[in-house]
Amino acid sequence: MSDIASAAVFFPEKAAVYQSSFQQVKPTSCLVLTLMDGSERTFRVPMRVGRILQADLDALPQSVSEAVDYIDSLQRRVAFSYLVDLLSRRDHSTKEIQDKLKGQGFSPSSIESAVEKARQSRYLDDARFASYFVDERVRRGWGRIKIEQELRRKGVDPAEIPGYPEEYFDEQSDVERAAALLARKSIPENKPFEKLVRHLMSKGFSYSIARDAVQQRLCRDS
């Protein structure tokens, strides 16, 4: 006799789904297995997984233990598919991927499996991500401090980037980038030195770099 008498997938109300667009953690779907003895087993799964289950409930094994293995295997496959979809849009750090998978409701084991598979396939590479991230932010005119703060927020230690910081920054180029930012700003009438220095420091430049760039701008304009 089979363990499972019936199975059904339930989804959150549309209002909850709409509200979740403003939240880090999305609502999940619910798989309910009704057993032959009348008891129930409930599983919370990402909605991506829930839609696949709902489309083909007949594929669900009739044994509870086999059904659990099936759900786990399905979560792992869907988690990896979602990971690849995210990386097709832009490169991510490992922490960013883990956070996004967690936010979708994937289980810790499925997240670990997807991330490890992506690392082995070189889809995920924090060193590559960090190198591109730094280069791109430097082109935007960011200062080193801001870049490093953002890297740490994304789970990347700047000290672990090959060739960092010597291959990415030098004092002269930092001053030139700070000067380029200042060239797009008008000089304040009151306390121009202090205000322009604060502006550059808010962009991630050190005080010494900001000071030199502002002094050059004020001297040139005077």
Buried (B, 14 or more C-beta within 10 A) or exposed (E): EEBBBEBEBEBBEEEEEEEBEEEEEBBBBBBEBBBEEEEEBEBEBBBBBBBBBBEEEEEBBBEBEEBBEBBBEBBBBBBBEBBBEBBEEEBBBBBBBBBBBBBBBBBEEBBBBBBEBBEEEEBBBBEEBBBEBBEEBBEEBBBBBBBBBBBEEBBBEBEEBEEBBEEBBEEEEBBEBBBEBBEEEEBEEEEBBEBBBEBBBEBBBBEEBBBBBBBBBBEEEE
